[in-house]
């Protein structure tokens, strides 16, 4: 087994951590972790293990990716069992590929341990199927940071029918997302769900439509994390919840 593991911590709750991830964490001598890793998971770090908090916080001083890469390399060279703990999945907007490449370029092979990414976790916890026969046959995960590029040419590919979109880190770029999708021909009535603190006790789901996305996002500024799910599948949440509530009432 590699001495350094890039581990996906999932969307927060301990019970959504994989068994392999838990095994690596409980055997760790050093843990380098991000801001979005759940407190229950951090509590499973061995008492004697060294801890490094490298989480990026908006508007606050935080390590650069280059500094994190250098830290991981230095720790890997100590020969200790190192766990790099990342929220969600390390290879889905988690820069796990960048860190693995940096280590590999210096002769160190990292183990990659997958985790439940936010799109999958939030979809399940909010009763929104990401794909559904007759409604959505494809899914695209998009980082909101890419929307900062004014010459972005990918809007047309995001507006095809029978498609679900999930935007990570898109709250502050909602105006740009709305403008780009509508300009590429998307329907203004396209259903949208904004999931705040998905999979946690603080979870909230705010329904809107593409035309009103900017206003809905503005009302949530300052909250984190927020995932944006778009597509006809969002309408299924209401139906699913209604049917489940009816079933619970019959049992009661």
Secondary structure, 3 states (H helix, E strand, C coil): CCCEEEEECECCCHHHCCHHHHHHHHCCCEEEECCCCCHHHHCCCCCCCEEEECCCCCCCCCCCHHHHHHHHHHHHCCCCCEEEEECECCCCCCCHHHHHHHHHCCCCCCEEECCCCHHHHHHHHCCCCCCECCCECEEEEEEHHHHHCCCCCCHHHHCCCCEEEEEECCHHHHHHHHHHHHHCCCCCCCEEEEEECCCCCCCEEEEEEHHHHHHHHHCCCCCCCEEEEECHHHHHHHHHHHHHHHHHHHHC
